[in-house]
Amino acid sequence: MLSTFWGRTAKDWLEEKVFARIPMYTTLRGLTQRFAGIEDADYPVVEVNLYDSDSRVLGVRVDELPDGRHMVYVPSSPMVTIGQVHILPASRVTETALSLSETIGCLAQMGLEARKLYSHNSRQT
C-alpha cells in the first residue's frame, strides 16, 4: 500500500502532522533507519574499555571531538535503539572491521552469533 501514490501521501501526511510532533520521533527514526541500513552509515563499530578493565562493550563511534576524545554510542541489548553516549579518550576506543548492520543484529539477539560475527571480521589495531 505504501508503494502507491495514495499510500505515500498518507504516510508523508502522518509523519509531518502527527509523528513529527512526538518527542524524539525524528531522532529515533533516523537511528533506526541507520541500523537497518536504509541510510548510509559510515560510523565505525568500536570496542570500548569503559571502566579500565578487561571487559569490553561494543559501540558506534559517532564523532571525534576537537580535543581527540571520542563520542561513542553504546546500544543496549536487545533494544539497540536505547543506549548511552560516552565521551572517552582515544586510548579506550578500538576501531574494528565489524559491519554496523551485522553488529546491531548480533546485539539485538543478545550476543547470539557473535562467534560468526568475529570469525568473518578481524579487529584492526
N, CA, C and O atoms as a MOPAC input file, in Angstrom:
PM7 MOZYME 1SCF
protein

 N      0.81700 1    -1.19300 1     0.00000 1
 C      0.00000 1     0.00000 1     0.00000 1
 C      0.86200 1     1.25900 1     0.00000 1
 O      0.49500 1     2.25100 1    -0.63000 1
 N      2.00900 1     1.23900 1     0.69900 1
 C      2.85600 1     2.42500 1     0.75300 1
 C      3.56600 1     2.70200 1    -0.55600 1
 O      4.13300 1     3.77900 1    -0.73700 1
 N      3.54400 1     1.74200 1    -1.47500 1
 C      4.18600 1     1.96100 1    -2.77000 1
 C      3.26900 1     2.70300 1    -3.75100 1
 O      3.71700 1     3.13500 1    -4.81300 1
 N      2.00700 1     2.84800 1    -3.40000 1
 C      1.08300 1     3.57800 1    -4.26500 1
 C      1.16100 1     5.07000 1    -3.95200 1
 O      1.67400 1     5.46100 1    -2.90400 1
 N      0.66500 1     5.88300 1    -4.84200 1
 C      0.64800 1     7.32900 1    -4.64100 1
 C     -0.09100 1     7.69100 1    -3.35700 1
 O      0.40300 1     8.47400 1    -2.54400 1
 N     -1.29100 1     7.10700 1    -3.18100 1
 C     -2.10300 1     7.43800 1    -2.00500 1
 C     -1.46600 1     6.92800 1    -0.72200 1
 O     -1.56800 1     7.57300 1     0.32200 1
 N     -0.81500 1     5.78700 1    -0.79100 1
 C     -0.12500 1     5.25800 1     0.38500 1
 C      1.02100 1     6.15900 1     0.82100 1
 O      1.16500 1     6.44900 1     2.00900 1
 N      1.84800 1     6.60900 1    -0.13900 1
 C      2.95400 1     7.51500 1     0.17600 1
 C      2.43200 1     8.85100 1     0.69400 1
 O      3.00300 1     9.42300 1     1.62200 1
 N      1.34800 1     9.34900 1     0.09700 1
 C      0.76200 1    10.61500 1     0.52600 1
 C      0.27400 1    10.51200 1     1.96700 1
 O      0.51800 1    11.41200 1     2.77100 1
 N     -0.40900 1     9.42700 1     2.29600 1
 C     -0.90200 1     9.22700 1     3.66300 1
 C      0.26600 1     9.10300 1     4.65200 1
 O      0.22500 1     9.68900 1     5.73400 1
 N      1.29100 1     8.35300 1     4.28800 1
 C      2.46600 1     8.18100 1     5.15600 1
 C      3.14100 1     9.52800 1     5.40500 1
 O      3.46300 1     9.86500 1     6.54400 1
 N      3.35600 1    10.29900 1     4.33300 1
 C      4.00400 1    11.60500 1     4.46700 1
 C      3.17800 1    12.53600 1     5.35400 1
 O      3.73300 1    13.25500 1     6.18500 1
 N      1.85300 1    12.52700 1     5.18100 1
 C      0.98400 1    13.37400 1     5.99200 1
 C      1.06800 1    12.96700 1     7.45800 1
 O      1.20600 1    13.82400 1     8.33100 1
 N      0.98400 1    11.64400 1     7.74400 1
 C      1.08000 1    11.17200 1     9.12300 1
 C      2.40900 1    11.57300 1     9.76800 1
 O      2.43200 1    12.03200 1    10.91000 1
 N      3.50700 1    11.39900 1     9.04200 1
 C      4.80800 1    11.76000 1     9.60100 1
 C      4.90300 1    13.24700 1     9.88400 1
 O      5.40900 1    13.64600 1    10.93300 1
 N      4.42000 1    14.07700 1     8.95900 1
 C      4.53000 1    15.52800 1     9.11500 1
 C      3.58800 1    16.08000 1    10.18400 1
 O      3.98700 1    16.92700 1    10.98400 1
 N      2.35700 1    15.61300 1    10.20000 1
 C      1.33900 1    16.19300 1    11.08400 1
 C      1.23800 1    15.52100 1    12.44800 1
 O      0.84700 1    16.16200 1    13.42300 1
 N      1.58600 1    14.24000 1    12.53100 1
 C      1.38400 1    13.51400 1    13.78100 1
 C      2.72200 1    13.10500 1    14.40900 1
 O      3.06700 1    13.55700 1    15.50100 1
 N      3.46400 1    12.25000 1    13.71100 1
 C      4.66400 1    11.65700 1    14.29800 1
 C      5.76100 1    12.68100 1    14.59000 1
 O      6.45500 1    12.56500 1    15.60000 1
 N      5.92800 1    13.68400 1    13.72000 1
 C      6.99300 1    14.66400 1    13.91800 1
 C      6.80100 1    15.46700 1    15.20100 1
 O      7.75100 1    16.06900 1    15.70100 1
 N      5.58900 1    15.48200 1    15.73600 1
 C      5.31000 1    16.21400 1    16.97700 1
 C      5.56800 1    15.38900 1    18.23400 1
 O      5.51700 1    15.90900 1    19.34900 1
 N      5.84300 1    14.11400 1    18.04700 1
 C      6.15700 1    13.24200 1    19.18000 1
 C      7.62100 1    13.45500 1    19.54400 1
 O      8.49200 1    13.34000 1    18.68200 1
 N      7.90700 1    13.76700 1    20.81600 1
 C      9.29700 1    13.99900 1    21.20700 1
 C     10.18900 1    12.81100 1    20.85500 1
 O      9.81900 1    11.66200 1    21.09700 1
 N     11.33800 1    13.08000 1    20.29700 1
 C     12.37200 1    12.11000 1    19.95200 1
 C     12.01300 1    11.23200 1    18.75100 1
 O     12.80000 1    10.35500 1    18.39600 1
 N     10.86000 1    11.43100 1    18.11400 1
 C     10.48200 1    10.57900 1    16.99000 1
 C     11.50000 1    10.66400 1    15.86000 1
 O     11.96400 1     9.64000 1    15.35900 1
 N     11.84700 1    11.88400 1    15.46000 1
 C     12.76300 1    12.07200 1    14.33800 1
 C     14.12100 1    11.45600 1    14.63700 1
 O     14.71500 1    10.81500 1    13.77000 1
 N     14.61500 1    11.64300 1    15.85400 1
 C     15.91100 1    11.07900 1    16.23900 1
 C     15.87300 1     9.56400 1    16.20100 1
 O     16.74800 1     8.93900 1    15.60100 1
 N     14.87100 1     8.96000 1    16.83400 1
 C     14.76300 1     7.50200 1    16.84700 1
 C     14.54200 1     6.93300 1    15.44800 1
 O     15.06700 1     5.87000 1    15.12000 1
 N     13.77700 1     7.62800 1    14.63300 1
 C     13.54100 1     7.17600 1    13.26200 1
 C     14.85000 1     7.15300 1    12.48500 1
 O     15.14400 1     6.17600 1    11.79500 1
 N     15.63300 1     8.21100 1    12.59000 1
 C     16.91000 1     8.26200 1    11.88900 1
 C     17.87400 1     7.19000 1    12.36200 1
 O     18.55400 1     6.55300 1    11.55800 1
 N     17.92800 1     6.99600 1    13.67200 1
 C     18.82000 1     5.98400 1    14.23300 1
 C     18.39100 1     4.58800 1    13.80100 1
 O     19.22900 1     3.76400 1    13.43300 1
 N     17.10900 1     4.32600 1    13.84400 1
 C     16.59400 1     3.02600 1    13.43100 1
 C     16.87700 1     2.77700 1    11.95400 1
 O     17.24900 1     1.66600 1    11.57700 1
 N     16.70700 1     3.79000 1    11.12100 1
 C     16.97400 1     3.63500 1     9.69300 1
 C     18.45400 1     3.36600 1     9.44200 1
 O     18.79800 1     2.56700 1     8.57100 1
 N     19.32400 1     4.02000 1    10.19000 1
 C     20.75600 1     3.76000 1    10.03000 1
 C     21.06600 1     2.32300 1    10.40200 1
 O     21.79600 1     1.63400 1     9.68900 1
 N     20.50600 1     1.86700 1    11.52700 1
 C     20.76000 1     0.49700 1    11.96500 1
 C     20.21700 1    -0.50700 1    10.96500 1
 O     20.79600 1    -1.57800 1    10.78300 1
 N     19.13000 1    -0.17900 1    10.32700 1
 C     18.53000 1    -1.09400 1     9.36400 1
 C     19.22700 1    -1.01900 1     8.00800 1
 O     18.93200 1    -1.80800 1     7.11000 1
 N     20.13500 1    -0.08800 1     7.86300 1
 C     20.87400 1     0.03900 1     6.61400 1
 C     20.15000 1     0.82500 1     5.55000 1
 O     20.56800 1     0.82300 1     4.39300 1
 N     19.05800 1     1.50900 1     5.91700 1
 C     18.30600 1     2.28800 1     4.93800 1
 C     19.10200 1     3.52500 1     4.53800 1
 O     19.15600 1     3.87000 1     3.35800 1
 N     19.71600 1     4.19000 1     5.49900 1
 C     20.55300 1     5.34600 1     5.21200 1
 C     22.00900 1     4.92000 1     5.20100 1
 O     22.37200 1     3.92100 1     5.82100 1
 N     22.83600 1     5.66700 1     4.50300 1
 C     24.26700 1     5.38800 1     4.53500 1
 C     24.76800 1     5.59900 1     5.95300 1
 O     24.47500 1     6.61400 1     6.58400 1
 N     25.51800 1     4.63700 1     6.43900 1
 C     26.05200 1     4.72900 1     7.79600 1
 C     27.55100 1     4.50500 1     7.72900 1
 O     28.01000 1     3.39100 1     7.48000 1
 N     28.30200 1     5.55600 1     7.94900 1
 C     29.75000 1     5.42800 1     7.91300 1
 C     30.33900 1     5.56500 1     9.31300 1
 O     31.44800 1     6.07100 1     9.48600 1
 N     29.59300 1     5.11300 1    10.29500 1
 C     30.05200 1     5.14700 1    11.67100 1
 C     30.72200 1     3.81700 1    11.99700 1
 O     30.09600 1     2.76500 1    11.86500 1
 N     31.98700 1     3.84800 1    12.42200 1
 C     32.67600 1     2.58200 1    12.69800 1
 C     32.21200 1     1.93100 1    13.99600 1
 O     31.89400 1     2.60600 1    14.97600 1
 N     32.18300 1     0.60900 1    13.97300 1
 C     31.91200 1    -0.16800 1    15.17600 1
 C     33.22000 1    -0.21700 1    15.96400 1
 O     34.28600 1    -0.46600 1    15.40100 1
 N     33.12500 1     0.02200 1    17.26200 1
 C     34.31200 1     0.04100 1    18.11400 1
 C     34.11700 1    -0.85000 1    19.32900 1
 O     32.99300 1    -1.08500 1    19.77100 1
 N     35.22500 1    -1.34100 1    19.86100 1
 C     35.21400 1    -1.98300 1    21.17200 1
 C     35.67000 1    -0.91800 1    22.15700 1
 O     36.64500 1    -0.20400 1    21.92200 1
 N     34.94200 1    -0.82900 1    23.26500 1
 C     35.18900 1     0.23700 1    24.22400 1
 C     35.57300 1    -0.33800 1    25.57800 1
 O     34.92500 1    -1.25500 1    26.08200 1
 N     36.62100 1     0.20400 1    26.15300 1
 C     37.05200 1    -0.12000 1    27.51100 1
 C     36.47400 1     0.97300 1    28.40800 1
 O     37.09500 1     2.01800 1    28.60300 1
 N     35.28400 1     0.72700 1    28.95200 1
 C     34.60500 1     1.76100 1    29.73100 1
 C     35.22300 1     2.00800 1    31.10100 1
 O     35.33500 1     3.15500 1    31.53300 1
 N     35.61800 1     0.96000 1    31.77700 1
 C     35.98300 1     1.10600 1    33.18200 1
 C     37.41300 1     0.68500 1    33.47900 1
 O     37.72300 1     0.27700 1    34.59900 1
 N     38.28800 1     0.78100 1    32.48100 1
 C     39.69900 1     0.42900 1    32.63400 1
 C     39.85100 1    -0.97600 1    33.21400 1
 O     40.55300 1    -1.19900 1    34.20100 1
 N     39.16300 1    -1.91600 1    32.55700 1
 C     39.21300 1    -3.31700 1    32.97700 1
 C     39.40700 1    -4.17800 1    31.73500 1
 O     39.59900 1    -3.65200 1    30.63800 1
 N     39.35900 1    -5.48200 1    31.89900 1
 C     39.47200 1    -6.37900 1    30.75900 1
 C     38.15600 1    -6.53400 1    30.00300 1
 O     38.12800 1    -7.14000 1    28.93200 1
 N     37.08500 1    -6.00400 1    30.53900 1
 C     35.77500 1    -6.09600 1    29.90700 1
 C     35.65300 1    -5.06200 1    28.79400 1
 O     36.14000 1    -3.93900 1    28.92800 1
 N     34.99700 1    -5.44600 1    27.68700 1
 C     34.78000 1    -4.54100 1    26.56500 1
 C     33.30600 1    -4.56600 1    26.18000 1
 O     32.61700 1    -5.57100 1    26.35100 1
 N     32.84300 1    -3.43700 1    25.65600 1
 C     31.49200 1    -3.35800 1    25.11000 1
 C     31.59600 1    -2.89000 1    23.66800 1
 O     32.54000 1    -2.19900 1    23.28700 1
 N     30.61300 1    -3.27900 1    22.88000 1
 C     30.56800 1    -2.82100 1    21.50100 1
 C     29.80500 1    -1.50900 1    21.42900 1
 O     28.79100 1    -1.32600 1    22.10200 1
 N     30.30100 1    -0.61000 1    20.61500 1
 C     29.65900 1     0.67400 1    20.44400 1
 C     29.85400 1     1.18300 1    19.02600 1
 O     30.44900 1     0.51700 1    18.17900 1
 N     29.34100 1     2.36900 1    18.79300 1
 C     29.45300 1     3.01300 1    17.49700 1
 C     30.05500 1     4.39500 1    17.71800 1
 O     29.49300 1     5.21900 1    18.44000 1
 N     31.20600 1     4.64400 1    17.08800 1
 C     31.80800 1     5.97500 1    17.23500 1
 C     31.02700 1     6.93200 1    16.34600 1
 O     30.98900 1     6.78200 1    15.12500 1
 N     30.40300 1     7.92000 1    16.98500 1
 C     29.56400 1     8.85000 1    16.24300 1
 C     30.25500 1    10.17800 1    15.96200 1
 O     29.81200 1    10.94000 1    15.10300 1
 N     31.35000 1    10.45900 1    16.69000 1
 C     32.05200 1    11.70900 1    16.44000 1
 C     33.40800 1    11.68900 1    17.13100 1
 O     33.62200 1    10.94600 1    18.08900 1
 N     34.31100 1    12.51300 1    16.63300 1
 C     35.57900 1    12.74100 1    17.31100 1
 C     35.61800 1    14.21300 1    17.68200 1
 O     35.43000 1    15.08200 1    16.83200 1
 N     35.86200 1    14.48500 1    18.94900 1
 C     35.85700 1    15.85200 1    19.44500 1
 C     37.17600 1    16.54900 1    19.11400 1
 O     38.17600 1    15.87900 1    18.85900 1
 N     37.19300 1    17.89000 1    19.11300 1
 C     38.41200 1    18.62800 1    18.77200 1
 C     39.62100 1    18.27500 1    19.64800 1
 O     40.76200 1    18.39500 1    19.20200 1
 N     39.37900 1    17.84500 1    20.88000 1
 C     40.49400 1    17.51200 1    21.77700 1
 C     40.95900 1    16.05600 1    21.62600 1
 O     41.80400 1    15.59800 1    22.39500 1
 N     40.41300 1    15.32400 1    20.63700 1
 C     40.85100 1    13.95300 1    20.37500 1
 C     40.02400 1    12.88000 1    21.05900 1
 O     40.20000 1    11.69600 1    20.77300 1
 N     39.12500 1    13.26600 1    21.95500 1
 C     38.25700 1    12.27300 1    22.58900 1
 C     37.19900 1    11.80800 1    21.60000 1
 O     36.92800 1    12.46800 1    20.59700 1
 N     36.60900 1    10.65800 1    21.90400 1
 C     35.61300 1    10.06800 1    21.00800 1
 C     34.24100 1    10.05900 1    21.67200 1
 O     34.10900 1     9.76600 1    22.86000 1
 N     33.22700 1    10.38500 1    20.88100 1
 C     31.83300 1    10.28400 1    21.30300 1
 C     31.35300 1     8.93100 1    20.79700 1
 O     31.34200 1     8.68300 1    19.59200 1
 N     30.95200 1     8.04700 1    21.72700 1
 C     30.58600 1     6.67300 1    21.36500 1
 C     29.19000 1     6.36500 1    21.89100 1
 O     28.88600 1     6.58300 1    23.06400 1
 N     28.34900 1     5.85300 1    20.99700 1
 C     27.01800 1     5.38000 1    21.37900 1
 C     27.13100 1     3.88800 1    21.66500 1
 O     27.57500 1     3.11600 1    20.81600 1
 N     26.72400 1     3.48600 1    22.87800 1
 C     26.74500 1     2.07800 1    23.27600 1
 C     25.29200 1     1.61000 1    23.38800 1
 O     24.60200 1     1.94400 1    24.35100 1
 N     24.82900 1     0.83200 1    22.39600 1
 C     23.43900 1     0.37500 1    22.41500 1
 C     23.20000 1    -0.68900 1    23.47900 1
 O     24.09600 1    -1.45600 1    23.83100 1
 N     21.97800 1    -0.71400 1    23.97900 1
 C     21.57700 1    -1.76200 1    24.92000 1
 C     21.13500 1    -2.98400 1    24.12700 1
 O     20.70000 1    -2.87500 1    22.98100 1
 N     21.25300 1    -4.12300 1    24.74200 1
 C     20.84500 1    -5.36300 1    24.10000 1
 C     19.64800 1    -5.91700 1    24.86000 1
 O     19.72000 1    -5.99900 1    26.08700 1
 N     18.59200 1    -6.29000 1    24.23600 1
 C     18.36000 1    -6.42100 1    22.80500 1
 C     17.74200 1    -5.18200 1    22.15600 1
 O     17.54100 1    -5.17500 1    20.94200 1
 N     17.43800 1    -4.14100 1    22.92300 1
 C     16.80500 1    -2.93000 1    22.36400 1
 C     17.88900 1    -1.94000 1    21.93300 1
 O     18.24600 1    -1.03700 1    22.69100 1
 N     18.40600 1    -2.11000 1    20.72500 1
 C     19.55400 1    -1.33600 1    20.27900 1
 C     19.26800 1     0.13700 1    20.02900 1
 O     20.19800 1     0.93100 1    19.88700 1
 N     17.99900 1     0.51100 1    19.97300 1
 C     17.67300 1     1.93100 1    19.81400 1
 C     17.71300 1     2.66100 1    21.14600 1
 O     17.51800 1     3.87500 1    21.20400 1
 N     17.96400 1     1.92200 1    22.21000 1
 C     18.13300 1     2.50900 1    23.53800 1
 C     19.58000 1     2.25000 1    23.94900 1
 O     20.09600 1     1.14800 1    23.75700 1
 N     20.22200 1     3.24600 1    24.50300 1
 C     21.60500 1     3.06700 1    24.91200 1
 C     22.13300 1     4.30400 1    25.59900 1
 O     21.36700 1     5.15500 1    26.05000 1
 N     23.45000 1     4.39800 1    25.67500 1
 C     24.09700 1     5.53000 1    26.33300 1
 C     25.17800 1     6.09400 1    25.43200 1
 O     25.77000 1     5.38100 1    24.62200 1
 N     25.42500 1     7.38800 1    25.58600 1
 C     26.50600 1     8.05000 1    24.86400 1
 C     27.62300 1     8.31100 1    25.86500 1
 O     27.38800 1     8.85300 1    26.94500 1
 N     28.83900 1     7.92200 1    25.49800 1
 C     30.00100 1     8.10500 1    26.35800 1
 C     31.03000 1     8.95700 1    25.63000 1
 O     31.19700 1     8.84700 1    24.41500 1
 N     31.71400 1     9.80200 1    26.38400 1
 C     32.84700 1    10.56400 1    25.85300 1
 C     34.08800 1     9.92700 1    26.44500 1
 O     34.26900 1     9.90400 1    27.66300 1
 N     34.95100 1     9.40500 1    25.56400 1
 C     36.08200 1     8.60400 1    26.01300 1
 C     37.38000 1     9.05600 1    25.36300 1
 O     37.38100 1     9.54300 1    24.23300 1
 N     38.49800 1     8.89100 1    26.09000 1
 C     39.78500 1     9.16000 1    25.45400 1
 C     40.04000 1     8.13500 1    24.35500 1
 O     39.55400 1     7.00700 1    24.43100 1
 N     40.79000 1     8.52000 1    23.35000 1
 C     41.07300 1     7.64000 1    22.21200 1
 C     41.71000 1     6.32900 1    22.65700 1
 O     41.51600 1     5.30200 1    22.00600 1
 N     42.45800 1     6.34200 1    23.74100 1
 C     43.14000 1     5.12900 1    24.20300 1
 C     42.17900 1     4.04200 1    24.66400 1
 O     42.58500 1     2.88800 1    24.79600 1
 N     40.92600 1     4.37600 1    24.91100 1
 C     39.94300 1     3.39000 1    25.36500 1
 C     38.99000 1     2.93800 1    24.26200 1
 O     38.03700 1     2.20300 1    24.52200 1
 N     39.24600 1     3.37300 1    23.04600 1
 C     38.37100 1     3.05300 1    21.91500 1
 C     39.20700 1     2.35600 1    20.84100 1
 O     40.20000 1     2.90600 1    20.36600 1
 N     38.79700 1     1.13900 1    20.46000 1
 C     39.49800 1     0.37400 1    19.42600 1
 C     38.55300 1     0.14500 1    18.26600 1
 O     37.52100 1    -0.51100 1    18.40900 1
 N     38.91100 1     0.69000 1    17.11600 1
 C     38.07600 1     0.50900 1    15.92700 1
 C     38.18200 1    -0.93200 1    15.44400 1
 O     39.25100 1    -1.54100 1    15.49000 1
 N     37.06600 1    -1.46100 1    14.98300 1
 C     37.01700 1    -2.82400 1    14.45700 1
 C     36.66300 1    -2.78400 1    12.97600 1
 O     36.33700 1    -1.72800 1    12.43400 1
 N     36.72800 1    -3.92100 1    12.34000 1
 C     36.29300 1    -4.05300 1    10.94100 1
 C     34.87900 1    -4.61500 1    10.87800 1
 O     34.41500 1    -5.00100 1     9.80500 1
 N     34.18900 1    -4.66500 1    12.01300 1
 C     32.85200 1    -5.24500 1    12.05900 1
 C     31.84900 1    -4.36100 1    11.32000 1
 O     31.93000 1    -3.13300 1    11.36700 1
 N     30.92300 1    -4.99200 1    10.65300 1
 C     29.85000 1    -4.28900 1     9.95700 1
 C     28.84300 1    -3.75600 1    10.96400 1
 O     28.48000 1    -4.44900 1    11.91400 1
 N     28.39200 1    -2.52400 1    10.75600 1
 C     27.40600 1    -1.93000 1    11.66000 1
 C     26.11600 1    -2.73800 1    11.66300 1
 O     25.57800 1    -3.02900 1    12.73200 1
 N     25.61600 1    -3.10200 1    10.50400 1
 C     24.33900 1    -3.83000 1    10.46200 1
 C     24.45900 1    -5.21500 1    11.08700 1
 O     23.54200 1    -5.64800 1    11.78500 1
 N     25.57600 1    -5.93000 1    10.85300 1
 C     25.75500 1    -7.25000 1    11.46800 1
 C     25.91500 1    -7.13900 1    12.97700 1
 O     25.40600 1    -7.97500 1    13.72300 1
 N     26.61900 1    -6.11400 1    13.42300 1
 C     26.82000 1    -5.90900 1    14.86100 1
 C     25.49900 1    -5.61000 1    15.55100 1
 O     25.20800 1    -6.16100 1    16.61200 1
 N     24.70000 1    -4.73700 1    14.94700 1
 C     23.39700 1    -4.40000 1    15.52400 1
 C     22.52000 1    -5.64500 1    15.56100 1
 O     21.80100 1    -5.86600 1    16.53600 1
 N     22.57100 1    -6.45700 1    14.51500 1
 C     21.81000 1    -7.71100 1    14.50700 1
 C     22.23700 1    -8.63400 1    15.62700 1
 O     21.39300 1    -9.25700 1    16.27200 1
 N     23.53200 1    -8.73300 1    15.86900 1
 C     24.05800 1    -9.57700 1    16.94400 1
 C     23.60200 1    -9.05600 1    18.31300 1
 O     23.18800 1    -9.83300 1    19.17300 1
 N     23.68200 1    -7.73900 1    18.50400 1
 C     23.25500 1    -7.15400 1    19.78200 1
 C     21.75500 1    -7.31700 1    19.99500 1
 O     21.30200 1    -7.53100 1    21.11900 1
 N     20.98700 1    -7.21500 1    18.91600 1
 C     19.53500 1    -7.38000 1    19.02400 1
 C     19.16800 1    -8.80400 1    19.40900 1
 O     18.07600 1    -9.05500 1    19.91900 1
 N     20.08900 1    -9.73900 1    19.16300 1
 C     19.87200 1   -11.14000 1    19.53300 1
 C     20.62500 1   -11.49500 1    20.81500 1
 O     20.89700 1   -12.66500 1    21.08000 1
 N     20.95500 1   -10.48300 1    21.60000 1
 C     21.62400 1   -10.65000 1    22.90300 1
 C     22.96200 1   -11.37300 1    22.78200 1
 O     23.33000 1   -12.17000 1    23.64500 1
 N     23.68400 1   -11.08400 1    21.69800 1
 C     25.01800 1   -11.64000 1    21.54100 1
 C     25.09500 1   -12.96100 1    20.80800 1
 O     26.18800 1   -13.46300 1    20.54700 1
 N     23.94000 1   -13.53500 1    20.46800 1
 C     23.97300 1   -14.78600 1    19.70800 1
 C     24.63700 1   -14.52800 1    18.36400 1
 O     24.48000 1   -13.45500 1    17.78200 1
 N     25.36200 1   -15.49200 1    17.88500 1
 C     26.06900 1   -15.39000 1    16.60800 1
 C     27.30000 1   -14.49100 1    16.68400 1
 O     27.84600 1   -14.13300 1    15.64100 1
 N     27.75400 1   -14.11500 1    17.87500 1
 C     28.94400 1   -13.26600 1    17.99500 1
 C     30.17500 1   -13.96900 1    17.44200 1
 O     31.03600 1   -13.32600 1    16.84100 1
 N     30.26900 1   -15.26300 1    17.63300 1
 C     31.40500 1   -16.01900 1    17.10400 1
 C     31.46400 1   -15.88000 1    15.58500 1
 O     32.53600 1   -15.69000 1    15.01200 1
 N     30.31900 1   -15.97600 1    14.95000 1
 C     30.23500 1   -15.83700 1    13.49900 1
 C     30.62100 1   -14.40900 1    13.08100 1
 O     31.32600 1   -14.21600 1    12.09000 1
 N     30.15800 1   -13.42800 1    13.83500 1
 C     30.46700 1   -12.02800 1    13.55700 1
 C     31.96600 1   -11.78300 1    13.58300 1
 O     32.51200 1   -11.13000 1    12.69400 1
 N     32.62700 1   -12.30600 1    14.60200 1
 C     34.06800 1   -12.08600 1    14.75200 1
 C     34.89300 1   -12.98600 1    13.84200 1
 O     36.02100 1   -12.63300 1    13.49900 1
 N     34.36600 1   -14.13000 1    13.44800 1
 C     35.15700 1   -15.00500 1    12.57600 1
 C     35.25500 1   -14.46200 1    11.16100 1
 O     36.21900 1   -14.75000 1    10.45200 1
 N     34.26400 1   -13.67700 1    10.74100 1
 C     34.27500 1   -13.09800 1     9.40300 1
 C     35.00100 1   -11.77100 1     9.34900 1
 O     35.33100 1   -11.28900 1     8.26600 1
 N     35.25000 1   -11.18300 1    10.48400 1
 C     35.87800 1    -9.85800 1    10.53600 1
 C     37.01100 1    -9.89300 1    11.54600 1
 O     36.89100 1   -10.52400 1    12.59600 1
 N     38.08000 1    -9.23600 1    11.24400 1
 C     39.18300 1    -9.18100 1    12.19500 1
 C     39.30000 1    -7.77900 1    12.76600 1
 O     38.94600 1    -6.79400 1    12.11900 1
 N     39.79900 1    -7.70900 1    13.98400 1
 C     39.98800 1    -6.41900 1    14.64700 1
 C     41.13100 1    -5.68200 1    13.98800 1
 O     42.13900 1    -6.27500 1    13.60400 1
 N     40.95600 1    -4.36900 1    13.86300 1
 C     42.03500 1    -3.53100 1    13.38900 1
 C     42.82100 1    -3.05500 1    14.57700 1
 O     42.25500 1    -2.84400 1    15.64900 1
 N     44.11900 1    -2.88100 1    14.41400 1
 C     44.92100 1    -2.36800 1    15.51900 1
 C     45.40600 1    -0.99000 1    15.21900 1
 O     46.10200 1    -0.38900 1    16.03700 1

